[in-house]
């Protein structure tokens, strides 16, 4: 079974505390042994110096080395410290052994040179031994000082017991504190998890309580709340899209049904009545077909399933052909359609989508321009981009609504709601512009209408789009 984060944190902190205490205890024991032995060595060295000084004083009063050794033995007697004065052969002249057993020591070893300190064992007792060679007119001699290490061993054992008892207690205390700290730190996470579990599809406007905006948990809560806001907006947009799509499709479906019922209401009809009914059905069916195709394109765009293939083409030719096609609709509404296109401007683009972009802008401009108005198309380029501006003399768009017109199924009142459009042309046009790494914006026209401005880069950066082989433009062929 997988442990909780609280348990894992407690286990990690306890293990780290145990390791730290083990290292600390080993260090303390090592330093205690080292410093304790250094203190014993310093005491033995001081005692040897005092013994040597006394021997020099006694030898100053008597030239006899044995007599001076006996007098020194009488003068210096330290508890728990063995003091002996040896001749040059290592035989004792005078000694206070104080429990030290000189079995084979030091008579069986050569004593010479600088003072030497070593540890020897006598039974189960460790002794620290110092030997120091001295010279005098009466002869050479050796000062022997020894001290038991039992007190130091008892202190070391006591310290070890204290550490062995205190260590688990400290680890247990660390575990308790770690559990409390982890519980306190993770409590907001538990609360947020409970709140998130209570979320439903109908509670997308609800947000997590943010404990603090400065720590990591507060940032997590804020990020989750922002995600909820985006999901809520997407859900509302989806519901609105479904509602708007249903509303838009219901109108032509209702017209078709009404025309059919009226035509079939009587057993016989005139030919012109049948033709009129079929004309209405055909018109509304075409409207429904365009609407379904537009929604299908937007759905594919949202799902990322639209295959975007580009090739090198001339924008001026595409714009000119779209303007010629739209001139029929402009003439029918008595609208003056004029164009000023810079020639020989080539970009990497998708031919069909670019034509749909220009067509949607022209259709939007002609649709909302009253009879007798004008629509102007101007295309220019510089070193980095091409600019296409489609201006109309329609009712214009308020500044607060210039972004809303690019939302799906949006038609502004009052003038823009009287047309038969579904409100999908401009969203598709902006999507096409963005697919070409460009922009589509709307500006206020000087004559009171609107100007839709498209900016497309001359050279496309490769973002996973497929490219067709570049073909020689037809207008260059003589």
C-alpha positions as CSV (number, residue, x, y, z in Angstrom):
1,X,0.0,0.0,0.0
2,X,1.4,3.4,-1.0
3,X,2.1,5.7,1.9
4,X,0.6,9.2,2.1
5,X,2.7,12.3,1.6
6,X,2.4,13.1,5.3
7,X,3.8,9.6,6.2
8,X,6.6,9.8,3.6
9,X,7.6,13.3,4.8
10,X,7.6,12.1,8.4
11,X,9.7,9.0,7.5
12,X,12.2,11.0,5.5
13,X,12.6,13.6,8.3
14,X,13.0,10.9,10.9
15,X,15.5,9.0,8.8
16,X,17.5,12.2,8.2
17,X,17.3,13.0,11.9
18,X,18.5,9.5,12.9
19,X,21.4,9.7,10.4
20,X,22.3,13.2,11.7
21,X,22.2,12.1,15.3
22,X,24.3,9.0,14.5
23,X,27.0,11.1,12.8
24,X,26.8,13.6,15.7
25,X,27.0,10.9,18.3
26,X,30.0,9.2,16.6
27,X,31.7,12.6,16.3
28,X,31.1,13.4,20.0
29,X,32.4,10.0,21.1
30,X,35.5,10.3,18.9
31,X,36.2,13.9,20.2
32,X,35.6,12.8,23.8
33,X,38.1,10.0,23.5
34,X,40.6,12.1,21.7
35,X,40.4,15.1,24.0
36,X,40.3,12.9,27.2
37,X,43.4,11.1,26.1
38,X,45.0,14.5,25.3
39,X,44.2,15.7,28.8
40,X,45.8,12.6,30.3
41,X,48.9,13.0,28.2
42,X,49.2,16.6,29.2
43,X,48.9,15.7,32.9
44,X,51.5,12.9,32.5
45,X,53.8,15.3,30.7
46,X,53.4,18.0,33.4
47,X,54.0,15.4,36.1
48,X,57.1,14.2,34.3
49,X,58.4,17.7,34.1
50,X,57.8,18.2,37.8
51,X,59.6,15.0,38.6
52,X,62.5,15.9,36.5
53,X,62.8,19.3,38.2
54,X,62.7,17.7,41.6
55,X,65.4,15.2,40.6
56,X,67.6,18.1,39.4
57,X,67.2,19.8,42.8
58,X,67.9,16.6,44.7
59,X,71.0,15.8,42.5
60,X,72.2,19.4,43.3
61,X,72.2,18.5,47.0
62,X,73.6,14.9,46.6
63,X,75.7,13.3,43.9
64,X,74.1,9.9,44.5
65,X,71.5,9.0,41.8
66,X,69.7,6.4,44.0
67,X,69.5,8.8,47.0
68,X,68.1,11.6,44.8
69,X,65.6,9.1,43.3
70,X,64.4,8.1,46.8
71,X,64.1,11.7,47.9
72,X,62.1,12.5,44.8
73,X,59.8,9.5,45.4
74,X,59.2,10.9,48.9
75,X,58.4,14.4,47.6
76,X,56.1,13.4,44.7
77,X,53.2,11.1,45.3
78,X,50.1,11.6,43.1
79,X,47.0,9.4,43.5
80,X,46.3,7.0,40.6
81,X,49.6,7.9,39.0
82,X,52.5,5.5,38.9
83,X,55.8,7.3,39.2
84,X,59.2,5.6,38.9
85,X,62.8,6.6,38.3
86,X,64.8,4.1,36.4
87,X,68.5,3.8,35.8
88,X,70.1,3.7,32.4
89,X,69.5,-0.1,32.2
90,X,65.8,0.4,32.9
91,X,65.8,-0.9,36.5
92,X,63.8,1.0,39.0
93,X,65.7,3.2,41.5
94,X,62.5,4.3,43.2
95,X,58.8,3.9,42.4
96,X,55.2,4.4,43.3
97,X,53.4,1.8,41.1
98,X,49.9,2.6,42.3
99,X,48.4,-0.6,40.8
100,X,50.6,-0.7,37.7
101,X,52.2,-4.1,37.3
102,X,55.7,-3.7,35.9
103,X,55.7,-7.3,34.6
104,X,58.4,-7.2,32.0
105,X,58.2,-3.5,31.8
106,X,60.1,-1.4,31.5
107,X,63.2,-3.5,32.3
108,X,62.8,-5.4,29.0
109,X,62.7,-2.4,26.8
110,X,65.3,0.1,25.8
111,X,64.5,3.6,27.0
112,X,66.2,6.3,25.0
113,X,65.6,9.4,22.9
114,X,62.8,11.9,23.2
115,X,59.8,11.4,25.6
116,X,57.5,8.7,24.4
117,X,53.8,8.1,25.3
118,X,52.0,4.8,24.6
119,X,49.1,2.7,25.8
120,X,49.7,-0.6,27.5
121,X,47.3,-3.2,28.9
122,X,47.6,-4.7,32.3
123,X,44.9,-7.2,32.7
124,X,41.7,-5.5,31.7
125,X,43.0,-2.1,32.5
126,X,44.5,0.3,29.9
127,X,47.4,2.5,31.1
128,X,48.8,5.5,29.5
129,X,52.6,5.4,29.9
130,X,55.2,8.2,29.4
131,X,59.0,7.7,29.5
132,X,61.4,10.5,29.5
133,X,65.2,10.3,29.4
134,X,67.3,12.6,31.5
135,X,71.1,13.2,31.9
136,X,73.0,14.4,35.0
137,X,76.6,14.4,36.4
138,X,75.6,11.4,38.6
139,X,74.5,9.4,35.5
140,X,71.6,9.0,33.1
141,X,68.2,8.0,34.3
142,X,64.7,7.7,33.0
143,X,61.4,9.1,34.4
144,X,58.5,6.7,34.1
145,X,54.9,8.1,34.6
146,X,51.8,6.0,34.1
147,X,48.1,6.7,34.5
148,X,45.1,4.5,34.2
149,X,42.5,5.2,31.6
150,X,39.6,3.7,33.5
151,X,38.0,7.0,34.5
152,X,38.1,8.1,30.9
153,X,36.6,4.8,29.8
154,X,33.8,5.2,32.4
155,X,33.1,8.7,31.1
156,X,33.1,7.4,27.6
157,X,30.7,4.6,28.4
158,X,28.4,7.0,30.3
159,X,28.4,9.4,27.4
160,X,27.6,6.5,25.0
161,X,24.7,5.4,27.2
162,X,23.3,9.0,27.3
163,X,23.6,9.3,23.5
164,X,21.9,5.9,23.0
165,X,19.0,6.9,25.2
166,X,18.8,10.5,23.9
167,X,19.1,9.5,20.2
168,X,15.8,7.5,19.9
169,X,14.0,10.1,22.0
170,X,15.2,12.9,19.6
171,X,14.2,10.8,16.6
172,X,10.8,10.2,18.1
173,X,10.4,13.9,18.9
174,X,11.5,14.7,15.4
175,X,8.9,12.3,14.0
176,X,6.1,13.8,16.0
177,X,7.1,17.3,15.0
178,X,7.5,16.3,11.4
179,X,4.0,14.7,11.4
180,X,2.5,17.8,13.0
181,X,4.3,20.1,10.5
182,X,3.4,18.0,7.5
183,X,-0.2,17.8,8.7
184,X,-0.3,21.5,9.1
185,X,1.4,22.2,5.8
186,X,-0.8,19.7,3.9
187,X,-4.1,20.6,5.5
188,X,-4.9,23.2,2.8
189,X,-4.2,20.5,0.2
190,X,-6.7,18.2,1.9
191,X,-9.3,21.0,2.1
192,X,-8.7,21.9,-1.6
193,X,-9.0,18.2,-2.6
194,X,-12.3,17.9,-0.7
195,X,-13.6,21.1,-2.4
196,X,-12.4,19.9,-5.8
197,X,-14.1,16.6,-5.3
198,X,-17.4,18.4,-4.7
199,X,-17.2,20.2,-8.1
200,X,-19.7,19.2,-10.7
201,X,-20.5,20.3,-14.2
202,X,-23.0,22.7,-12.8
203,X,-20.6,24.4,-10.4
204,X,-18.0,25.7,-12.8
205,X,-18.4,29.2,-11.2
206,X,-17.2,27.9,-7.8
207,X,-13.6,28.5,-6.9
208,X,-11.1,27.0,-4.4
209,X,-10.3,28.9,-1.2
210,X,-6.8,30.4,-1.6
211,X,-5.0,30.2,1.8
212,X,-2.2,32.4,0.8
213,X,-1.1,33.9,-2.5
214,X,2.6,34.0,-1.6
215,X,3.4,30.3,-0.9
216,X,3.4,27.3,-3.3
217,X,-0.1,26.1,-2.1
218,X,-1.6,29.5,-2.7
219,X,-0.1,29.5,-6.2
220,X,-1.4,26.0,-6.8
221,X,-4.9,27.1,-5.7
222,X,-4.7,30.2,-8.0
223,X,-3.6,28.1,-10.9
224,X,-6.4,25.6,-10.3
225,X,-8.9,28.5,-10.0
226,X,-7.6,29.9,-13.3
227,X,-8.0,26.5,-14.9
228,X,-11.6,26.3,-13.5
229,X,-12.2,29.8,-15.0
230,X,-11.0,28.6,-18.4
231,X,-13.0,25.4,-18.3
232,X,-16.1,27.4,-17.2
233,X,-15.6,29.8,-20.1
234,X,-15.1,27.0,-22.5
235,X,-18.2,25.2,-21.2
236,X,-20.3,28.4,-21.4
237,X,-18.9,29.0,-24.9
238,X,-19.8,25.4,-25.9
239,X,-23.3,25.7,-24.5
240,X,-23.8,29.1,-26.2
241,X,-22.4,27.7,-29.4
242,X,-24.9,24.8,-29.3
243,X,-27.7,27.2,-28.5
244,X,-26.8,29.6,-31.2
245,X,-26.3,26.8,-33.7
246,X,-29.6,25.3,-32.9
247,X,-31.3,28.7,-33.2
248,X,-29.6,29.5,-36.5
249,X,-30.5,26.1,-38.0
250,X,-34.0,26.2,-36.7
251,X,-34.9,29.2,-38.8
252,X,-34.2,27.8,-42.3
253,X,-35.5,24.4,-41.2
254,X,-38.8,26.1,-40.1
255,X,-39.0,28.0,-43.4
256,X,-38.5,24.8,-45.4
257,X,-41.1,23.0,-43.3
258,X,-43.6,25.9,-43.7
259,X,-43.1,26.1,-47.4
260,X,-43.5,22.4,-47.8
261,X,-46.7,22.3,-45.7
262,X,-48.3,25.3,-47.5
263,X,-47.5,23.8,-50.9
264,X,-48.9,20.4,-49.9
265,X,-51.9,21.9,-48.2
266,X,-54.0,21.7,-51.4
267,X,-54.3,18.8,-53.8
268,X,-53.4,20.9,-56.8
269,X,-51.1,23.9,-57.3
270,X,-50.0,26.1,-60.2
271,X,-46.6,25.5,-61.6
272,X,-45.3,28.8,-60.5
273,X,-46.4,28.0,-56.9
274,X,-44.4,24.8,-57.0
275,X,-41.4,26.7,-58.4
276,X,-41.7,29.4,-55.8
277,X,-41.8,26.8,-53.0
278,X,-38.9,24.9,-54.4
279,X,-36.9,28.2,-54.8
280,X,-37.5,28.9,-51.1
281,X,-36.5,25.4,-50.1
282,X,-33.4,25.6,-52.3
283,X,-32.4,28.9,-50.9
284,X,-32.8,27.8,-47.3
285,X,-31.1,24.5,-47.9
286,X,-28.1,26.3,-49.4
287,X,-28.1,28.6,-46.3
288,X,-28.1,25.5,-44.0
289,X,-25.4,23.9,-46.1
290,X,-23.1,26.9,-45.8
291,X,-23.8,27.1,-42.1
292,X,-23.1,23.4,-41.5
293,X,-19.9,23.7,-43.6
294,X,-18.7,26.7,-41.6
295,X,-19.5,25.0,-38.3
296,X,-17.7,21.9,-39.5
297,X,-14.6,23.9,-40.4
298,X,-14.6,25.6,-37.0
299,X,-15.0,22.2,-35.3
300,X,-12.1,20.8,-37.2
301,X,-10.1,23.9,-36.4
302,X,-10.8,23.6,-32.7
303,X,-9.9,19.9,-32.7
304,X,-6.7,20.6,-34.7
305,X,-7.7,18.3,-37.4
306,X,-7.5,20.7,-40.3
307,X,-4.8,19.8,-42.8
308,X,-3.0,23.1,-43.6
309,X,-1.1,22.9,-46.8
310,X,0.7,26.0,-48.2
311,X,2.3,27.0,-51.4
312,X,3.9,30.1,-52.9
313,X,1.1,32.2,-54.5
314,X,0.4,35.8,-55.5
315,X,-1.9,37.6,-53.2
316,X,-2.8,40.2,-55.8
317,X,-4.2,37.6,-58.1
318,X,-6.3,36.0,-55.4
319,X,-7.7,39.4,-54.2
320,X,-8.5,40.4,-57.8
321,X,-10.4,37.1,-58.5
322,X,-12.4,37.5,-55.3
323,X,-13.2,41.1,-56.1
324,X,-14.5,40.1,-59.6
325,X,-16.6,37.3,-58.0
326,X,-18.1,39.7,-55.4
327,X,-18.8,42.4,-58.0
328,X,-22.0,40.6,-59.0
329,X,-23.4,40.8,-55.5
330,X,-22.3,44.4,-55.2
331,X,-24.0,45.3,-58.5
332,X,-27.2,43.7,-57.4
333,X,-27.3,45.9,-54.3
334,X,-26.2,49.1,-56.2
335,X,-22.9,49.2,-54.2
336,X,-19.7,50.6,-55.7
337,X,-16.9,48.1,-55.4
338,X,-13.4,49.4,-56.0
339,X,-10.0,47.8,-55.6
340,X,-6.4,49.1,-55.5
341,X,-4.0,46.1,-55.5
342,X,-0.2,46.2,-55.5
343,X,1.0,43.7,-58.1
344,X,3.4,40.8,-57.8
345,X,3.1,40.3,-54.0
346,X,3.9,36.6,-53.2
347,X,3.5,34.8,-49.9
348,X,3.3,31.2,-48.6
349,X,-0.4,30.5,-48.1
350,X,-3.2,28.0,-48.4
351,X,-5.0,29.0,-51.7
352,X,-8.5,27.9,-50.7
353,X,-8.3,29.4,-47.2
354,X,-6.9,32.7,-48.4
355,X,-9.7,32.9,-51.0
356,X,-12.3,32.2,-48.2
357,X,-10.7,34.9,-46.0
358,X,-11.0,37.5,-48.7
359,X,-14.4,36.4,-49.8
360,X,-15.7,36.5,-46.2
361,X,-14.5,40.0,-45.7
362,X,-16.0,41.1,-49.0
363,X,-19.3,39.4,-48.2
364,X,-19.4,41.0,-44.8
365,X,-18.7,44.5,-46.2
366,X,-21.3,44.2,-49.0
367,X,-23.9,42.6,-46.7
368,X,-23.8,45.5,-44.2
369,X,-23.4,48.4,-46.7
370,X,-26.7,50.0,-47.6
371,X,-27.7,50.5,-51.3
372,X,-25.8,53.3,-52.9
373,X,-22.8,52.8,-50.6
374,X,-19.2,51.9,-51.4
375,X,-16.7,49.1,-50.6
376,X,-13.0,49.7,-51.1
377,X,-10.3,47.0,-51.2
378,X,-6.7,48.2,-50.8
379,X,-3.7,45.8,-50.7
380,X,-0.1,47.0,-50.1
381,X,3.1,45.4,-48.8
382,X,6.4,46.3,-47.2
383,X,9.6,44.4,-46.5
384,X,8.0,42.1,-43.9
385,X,4.2,41.8,-44.5
386,X,1.3,42.4,-46.8
387,X,-1.7,44.5,-45.7
388,X,-5.2,44.0,-47.0
389,X,-7.9,46.5,-46.0
390,X,-11.6,46.1,-46.8
391,X,-13.6,49.2,-46.0
392,X,-17.3,49.8,-46.2
393,X,-19.7,52.7,-45.6
394,X,-22.1,50.7,-43.4
395,X,-23.3,51.5,-39.9
396,X,-19.9,50.9,-38.3
397,X,-19.0,49.0,-35.2
398,X,-18.7,50.6,-31.7
399,X,-15.3,50.4,-30.1
400,X,-16.6,48.1,-27.3
401,X,-17.9,45.6,-29.8
402,X,-14.9,45.4,-32.2
403,X,-13.7,42.2,-30.6
404,X,-17.1,40.7,-30.2
405,X,-17.7,40.6,-33.9
406,X,-15.1,37.9,-34.1
407,X,-17.0,35.6,-31.8
408,X,-19.2,32.9,-33.2
409,X,-22.9,33.7,-34.0
410,X,-22.5,37.3,-32.9
411,X,-24.4,39.9,-34.9
412,X,-24.6,43.4,-33.6
413,X,-27.9,45.3,-33.3
414,X,-29.7,47.0,-34.8
415,X,-28.3,47.2,-38.3
416,X,-26.3,44.0,-38.3
417,X,-29.1,41.8,-37.1
418,X,-31.3,42.3,-40.1
419,X,-29.2,40.3,-42.4
420,X,-29.3,36.6,-43.2
421,X,-25.8,35.8,-42.0
422,X,-25.1,33.3,-39.3
423,X,-22.2,35.2,-37.6
424,X,-19.5,32.7,-38.6
425,X,-17.8,34.5,-41.5
426,X,-15.6,36.8,-39.4
427,X,-14.5,34.1,-36.8
428,X,-13.5,31.9,-39.7
429,X,-11.6,34.8,-41.4
430,X,-9.7,35.5,-38.2
431,X,-8.8,31.9,-37.7
432,X,-7.5,31.7,-41.3
433,X,-5.4,34.8,-40.7
434,X,-4.0,33.3,-37.5
435,X,-3.2,30.1,-39.3
436,X,-1.0,32.1,-41.7
437,X,0.6,33.7,-38.6
438,X,-1.1,37.0,-39.3
439,X,-3.8,39.1,-37.7
440,X,-7.3,40.4,-38.5
441,X,-8.5,43.6,-36.8
442,X,-11.3,46.1,-37.3
443,X,-11.0,49.9,-37.4
444,X,-13.3,52.7,-37.7
445,X,-13.6,54.0,-41.2
446,X,-13.3,57.7,-41.9
447,X,-16.7,57.8,-43.6
448,X,-18.4,56.2,-40.6
449,X,-18.2,52.6,-41.7
450,X,-15.7,49.9,-40.8
451,X,-12.3,48.8,-42.1
452,X,-11.2,45.2,-41.6
453,X,-7.4,45.0,-41.8
454,X,-5.5,41.7,-42.5
455,X,-1.7,41.6,-42.0
456,X,0.1,38.5,-43.3
457,X,3.9,37.9,-43.2
458,X,5.7,37.6,-46.5
459,X,7.6,34.6,-45.3
460,X,5.9,31.9,-43.1
461,X,7.8,30.3,-40.3
462,X,7.4,26.5,-40.3
463,X,5.1,25.4,-37.5
464,X,4.2,21.9,-38.7
465,X,2.4,23.1,-41.9
466,X,2.8,21.1,-45.1
467,X,4.2,22.9,-48.1
468,X,3.4,22.1,-51.7
469,X,6.2,22.4,-54.3
470,X,6.5,25.9,-55.5
471,X,5.1,26.4,-59.0
472,X,6.0,29.1,-61.5
473,X,3.2,31.7,-61.6
474,X,1.0,31.6,-64.7
475,X,1.2,35.3,-65.4
476,X,4.9,35.0,-65.9
477,X,4.4,32.6,-68.8
478,X,4.3,34.4,-72.1
